[in-house]
Amino acid sequence: MAYDNSARAARARLTRASVIAAAGEAFLAAGYAGTTIKAVAGAAGVSPETVYKTFGGKAALLKAVYDVALAGDDEPVPMAQRPEMLALRDAPGPVEAATAYATVARGIAERTGPLTALMWGARATDPDLDEFARTLDGERLAGATAITRLWGGRGWLRADEDRARDVVWTLISPAVHELTVARGWSGAEYAAWLAETLLATVLRR
């Protein structure tokens, strides 16, 4: 009889989710420097050793919190297969594509914004955190490359793919979203601005 480890896997996933939730609260309340693995473990009801074994150090724990915020949940569903990404992939024209992309960008920015700001403020204090910040920049560039390649293949771009990629990468910078928040813009206003700016600078109507 094959060994059924589904109960053990379920417990491990529950533990992971508890630690991530506790870590997210701790990071946002105490900041990066003020958060300790010991405190996160205590809040999650596990040992510090469990946290280290599951995630590694504090920077890796922050990345795990970020990844869940990026997706919106901890379900094992790739971003590319989520409904909002499928809507973006299947957009029938540039206007619909700009609107779908702006909707995705808004959701990501709103979910990850506080964590991104925390990371940027503390990256100089921890080499691992600095590496994480560079990784996020690279992931954002990869995402911008993929979408402009898709749009280019459909003949929707105003300029060449490299220039379009760089413009998209800049527009979806967390810093840009943070500036709009600072000026009191709502999420809907940010998304509308982003869609219109994509149509004015990247996509042909």
TADAUR-V381454 format. One record per residue. N is the residue number from 1. RES is the residue in one small letter. OMEGA is omega in degrees with one decimal (NA if undefined). Layout:
n=N res=RES omega=OMEGA
n=N res=RES omega=OMEGA
This chain:
n=1 res=m omega=-179.9
n=2 res=a omega=-180.0
n=3 res=y omega=179.6
n=4 res=d omega=-179.0
n=5 res=n omega=-176.5
n=6 res=s omega=179.7
n=7 res=a omega=179.2
n=8 res=r omega=178.8
n=9 res=a omega=179.4
n=10 res=a omega=177.7
n=11 res=r omega=179.8
n=12 res=a omega=179.1
n=13 res=r omega=178.3
n=14 res=l omega=177.5
n=15 res=t omega=179.8
n=16 res=r omega=-179.6
n=17 res=a omega=179.6
n=18 res=s omega=179.8
n=19 res=v omega=-179.7
n=20 res=i omega=178.9
n=21 res=a omega=179.4
n=22 res=a omega=-179.7
n=23 res=a omega=179.2
n=24 res=g omega=178.0
n=25 res=e omega=-178.1
n=26 res=a omega=-178.9
n=27 res=f omega=-176.7
n=28 res=l omega=-179.4
n=29 res=a omega=-172.8
n=30 res=a omega=-176.4
n=31 res=g omega=-177.6
n=32 res=y omega=-177.9
n=33 res=a omega=-176.3
n=34 res=g omega=179.3
n=35 res=t omega=177.6
n=36 res=t omega=176.6
n=37 res=i omega=-179.8
n=38 res=k omega=-179.6
n=39 res=a omega=178.9
n=40 res=v omega=179.4
n=41 res=a omega=179.8
n=42 res=g omega=-179.8
n=43 res=a omega=-179.0
n=44 res=a omega=179.9
n=45 res=g omega=177.8
n=46 res=v omega=178.8
n=47 res=s omega=174.5
n=48 res=p omega=179.5
n=49 res=e omega=178.1
n=50 res=t omega=179.3
n=51 res=v omega=179.8
n=52 res=y omega=-177.7
n=53 res=k omega=-177.2
n=54 res=t omega=-172.2
n=55 res=f omega=-170.6
n=56 res=g omega=-178.3
n=57 res=g omega=-173.6
n=58 res=k omega=178.9
n=59 res=a omega=178.1
n=60 res=a omega=177.3
n=61 res=l omega=177.1
n=62 res=l omega=178.4
n=63 res=k omega=177.8
n=64 res=a omega=176.9
n=65 res=v omega=179.6
n=66 res=y omega=-177.5
n=67 res=d omega=177.7
n=68 res=v omega=178.0
n=69 res=a omega=179.8
n=70 res=l omega=-178.5
n=71 res=a omega=-177.0
n=72 res=g omega=177.4
n=73 res=d omega=-179.6
n=74 res=d omega=177.6
n=75 res=e omega=-178.1
n=76 res=p omega=-179.8
n=77 res=v omega=-180.0
n=78 res=p omega=179.3
n=79 res=m omega=-176.5
n=80 res=a omega=-177.7
n=81 res=q omega=-179.8
n=82 res=r omega=-172.7
n=83 res=p omega=-176.9
n=84 res=e omega=178.3
n=85 res=m omega=176.0
n=86 res=l omega=176.7
n=87 res=a omega=178.2
n=88 res=l omega=-179.7
n=89 res=r omega=-173.3
n=90 res=d omega=-179.8
n=91 res=a omega=-174.6
n=92 res=p omega=-178.4
n=93 res=g omega=-176.6
n=94 res=p omega=-179.1
n=95 res=v omega=178.7
n=96 res=e omega=179.4
n=97 res=a omega=179.4
n=98 res=a omega=179.6
n=99 res=t omega=179.6
n=100 res=a omega=-179.2
n=101 res=y omega=179.7
n=102 res=a omega=177.4
n=103 res=t omega=177.6
n=104 res=v omega=-178.4
n=105 res=a omega=178.1
n=106 res=r omega=-179.6
n=107 res=g omega=179.7
n=108 res=i omega=-178.1
n=109 res=a omega=-178.4
n=110 res=e omega=-178.7
n=111 res=r omega=-173.7
n=112 res=t omega=-173.6
n=113 res=g omega=-179.8
n=114 res=p omega=179.5
n=115 res=l omega=178.5
n=116 res=t omega=178.2
n=117 res=a omega=178.0
n=118 res=l omega=-179.4
n=119 res=m omega=-178.8
n=120 res=w omega=179.8
n=121 res=g omega=-174.7
n=122 res=a omega=-171.5
n=123 res=r omega=-179.3
n=124 res=a omega=-176.4
n=125 res=t omega=-173.5
n=126 res=d omega=179.9
n=127 res=p omega=179.0
n=128 res=d omega=178.5
n=129 res=l omega=176.6
n=130 res=d omega=177.2
n=131 res=e omega=176.7
n=132 res=f omega=179.1
n=133 res=a omega=178.0
n=134 res=r omega=177.9
n=135 res=t omega=179.9
n=136 res=l omega=176.4
n=137 res=d omega=178.7
n=138 res=g omega=178.7
n=139 res=e omega=178.0
n=140 res=r omega=177.7
n=141 res=l omega=178.5
n=142 res=a omega=177.8
n=143 res=g omega=178.4
n=144 res=a omega=177.9
n=145 res=t omega=-178.0
n=146 res=a omega=-176.1
n=147 res=i omega=179.0
n=148 res=t omega=175.1
n=149 res=r omega=176.8
n=150 res=l omega=-179.5
n=151 res=w omega=178.2
n=152 res=g omega=178.9
n=153 res=g omega=178.8
n=154 res=r omega=177.3
n=155 res=g omega=-174.4
n=156 res=w omega=-172.4
n=157 res=l omega=174.8
n=158 res=r omega=-176.1
n=159 res=a omega=179.6
n=160 res=d omega=-173.8
n=161 res=e omega=-178.8
n=162 res=d omega=179.8
n=163 res=r omega=179.1
n=164 res=a omega=177.8
n=165 res=r omega=-177.7
n=166 res=d omega=178.6
n=167 res=v omega=178.9
n=168 res=v omega=-179.7
n=169 res=w omega=179.1
n=170 res=t omega=-177.0
n=171 res=l omega=-177.8
n=172 res=i omega=176.0
n=173 res=s omega=175.7
n=174 res=p omega=-179.4
n=175 res=a omega=179.2
n=176 res=v omega=177.9
n=177 res=h omega=-179.3
n=178 res=e omega=178.1
n=179 res=l omega=179.5
n=180 res=t omega=176.4
n=181 res=v omega=-179.7
n=182 res=a omega=179.3
n=183 res=r omega=175.6
n=184 res=g omega=178.9
n=185 res=w omega=172.5
n=186 res=s omega=176.6
n=187 res=g omega=179.3
n=188 res=a omega=178.7
n=189 res=e omega=177.3
n=190 res=y omega=-178.8
n=191 res=a omega=179.4
n=192 res=a omega=177.7
n=193 res=w omega=-178.1
n=194 res=l omega=179.1
n=195 res=a omega=-179.2
n=196 res=e omega=179.9
n=197 res=t omega=174.8
n=198 res=l omega=179.8
n=199 res=l omega=-179.8
n=200 res=a omega=-172.2
n=201 res=t omega=-172.9
n=202 res=v omega=-172.6
n=203 res=l omega=170.9
n=204 res=r omega=177.5
n=205 res=r omega=NA
